[in-house]
Amino acid sequence: MKFKIILLIFLLSSCAQGNFISPKSKVFFNSKGLAYIYNDKDYKNKIIKQKLDNQLLQVAHNVLRPGSLIKIINLKTNEEIIIKNTKKINYPDFYKILITEKVANKLNLIEEFPFVEVLEIKKNKSFVAKKTKIFKEEEKIHSNAPVETVKIDNISKNTNKIKLKKKLDNEKIYIIIGDFYSRNSAKLLVDRINKEMSNFDSKKLTLKMINRNKIRLLSGPYRSINLMKNDYIQLKNFGFEELDITINE
């Protein structure tokens, strides 16, 4: 997890151990959370400042440059797509990426909980050309496919989405606040949140041992996106950046 400078200074001065990244290290974007599925109403209401075309495979990111190669993974089904970033657009920063309906359908995402992992990838030009060719071939296949085949495929996808929606009702959502080498380091941050975030329900904070060298600080569980969203925004305002979301920790 990345923290703003003020929070980093606190952690570095108070933790015996910690995860440090050299300023010279090249770090690629990687985050887990919810995708924002584009619609024209949001553009008209000025929630989104630029238009996308829902008939096309398009994505936009608020940090990555246009042309950046992005892998998006549906974390519920492991379906994935590798695609170029179409535009750099600002959108509510609760979300990890802005995608068109066509991308959402290709990934078989549930509209109510479009849970994804977003990764920036660096590959050579031949890889990019190969992927571009694959997309064009896929588009050609879809456009030439018999109507009966398309209908059957859509029915199958809709059935899968219904199953995933039912499963989602039983799942618990968590915000990953940070990973630490030691429990004491994690507790220092818990104490600071308790002290300085008076409106935050500290009972939601839990520590989980991932392995011998990793203690994870979580907030949750949440039964709805709206409840989770409120705490997510509070944590962002406190100084955290790129908080990941997970389920059933």
N, C-alpha and C positions, 0 to 999 in steps of 0.2 A: 504494500500500500504506500502511496505517496502522501506526504503531509506538507502543509505549508511551512515556511521557514521557521516561524515562531514555535510551532509544535515540534518540529524536528530538533530545535535547540533544546527544548525541554527534555525530549526523549534521550538525546545523545548525552546530555549532562547527567541524567538520572539512571540510565541503564548500564549495567555492567557489561551486557552483551547486546548486540543488535545487528540488524541487516543493513549493511552499508554498500552503496553503489558508488564507484569512483566517478567523478565528474567526466572523466574521459571515456567511460563505458557507453556503448551505443545501446540504448534501450528502446525496443519497439513497443508500440501500443498493444495492450492486452487487457481486456476487461470483460466481466460477466454481469449481465443485468437484462433489462428489458429494451426491446427495440421499439421505436416510435414508427407506427405504420402511417404513412402519409395519406392525407385526404385534402381535397381542395377547400373544404370549409375552414380548415386551420390556416390555410394561406389567406383566404378572404378575411378571416378574423385577425390576421397579422400575428398569429402564434408562430407561424413559419414565414420567413421573409422572402423565400424564393420558391418557385414552383418545381415540382417533379411530375413525371408522366406515369400514371399508374398502369399504363399499358406496356411499359418498358421495364427491363431489369435495371433499376437505378437505385443507388444508395448515396447518402450524403453524411459527412461527418463534421463535427464542429471544431476538430483539432487537426486531423490529417489533411494533407494537401490534395487537391484534385489530381487524379491519376494514380494516387497511392493504391497499391494492391491490398485488398482486404479479404480475409476469410471470415465468413459468418457461419457459426454452427448452431443449429437448433439443439439445445442441451436436453430436450426431452426425447428426441428421436435420433440424435447424432447425424442428421442430414446436414449437409454443408454446401456452401457455394463460395467460389473465389471470384471476386469481381473488382473492377476498378472504381475508386471513389469518384462519383460524378461531379460533385460540387462540395465546397466548404460552406455549410449553412449552420447558423445558430438555431437551436431548438431547446426546449426545456432540459436542463442538464441532469435531470433525474434519469433520462434515457441514455443509452449507450450509442445508438446509431439511428439514423432516419432511413427508412426503406420504403419502397413502393409496394403496393398490394401484390404485384407480380412476383417480387422477391419473397414476400411473406408466403404466398401460395406455393412457390417453388420449394421453400423450406418446410412447408406443411406446418406453419406456426399457428398456434391458437391465438386468436385476436385478444382474448381476455388476459392472456399471460404469455406474451411473445418472448420467451426466455432464451437468450442467446449468449454466445461468447463471440467477441469481436477481436480479431488479431490482425495487426499489420504484418505483412510478410514481404521479405526481400528476395526476389528471384531474378535470374538473368533474363535477357530479352527473349530468348528462345522459349522460355517457360511462359512468359506473358503472351507471346504469339500463339503458342499451342493452346492456351486457355481461351484466347479470343476466338480461335478457330472452332474449339469445342462449343462455345456459346452459339456461334453462327450456325453450326451443324444442328444443334439442339433446336434452335428456333425454326430451322427449315423442316425438321422432322415434325415438330408440333403443328406447323402451319399446313403440312401435307397429310397429317394423320386423318383417317376416316372419322366422321362425326361420332359413330358408335363407340370407337375406341376412346375418344376424348371423354364422352359421357361416362363410360365405365370407370375410367381413371378418376374422374371427378367424384363419382359416387364412392369409390374406394377411399379417397382422401377425406371426404366428409365423414365417413364412418370412423376413420382413425381419429379425426378431430373430436368427435363425440365421445369416444373412449377416453381420450386424453383429458377432456373437460371433466368427465366424471372422476378420473383419477386425481385431478388437480384439487378437487374439493377436500381430499383427505391429506393434502400436503401442507407442510409448514414452511414459511418463508423466513429467511434470516438475512441480516446485513453483516458482512464481514468487515469489522472495523480495523483489524490488523492481526498480523502473525508475529510472534515473538519467540526468542530462544529460551527465555526463562519465564516462569510464572510471576516472579517478582516484578519483572519489567512490565508485564501486562497489567498487574495490579496497580502500578504507579499511574497508568493511564486511566484505569477504572476510577481511581481516587480523584483524579483531576476532572473527569467527566462529572462525577458526583458533586464535586465542589463548585464547578463553574457552569454547569448546565442545569440550572434549577428547575426548568420545565421538562427535563427529560426523565422518563421513568427508568430509574437505575435498576429496578427489579428485572428488566428485560436483558440486562448484561450478563453474559455467561462466558466462562472460560472452558475451552475444550482442548484436550491434548490430542494433537494430530499424529505426532511421533515423538521420539526422544528429544528432538531439537526444535520442536515447533508447538507453541501454545497459541491457540486462536481465540481472539476476543470477538464475540458475536453479540448482536442485538436481535432479540426475537424470543419466541416465534411469533409470526404474524399470520393471521387468517385471511387478510385481505390486502390487496395492493395499496389501497388508500391509507390504511393504518401504517403500513410500512413506509409509504411515501412521505408521510409527515415526519417520521423520525429520521429518515434518510436526509431530508432537507435540513433538519436541525443539525445533524452531524456535519453536513457539508458547510453550513454556515459557521460552525465551530472551528473549522479549519481542515477537515479531511477532504482529500481529492480522490476521484475515481474509486469510490467504494464499490466493492463487488457484492453481488447478491447470490445467495445459494439456497437450496431447498433441502429439507430433511437432514439437517446436520446432526 
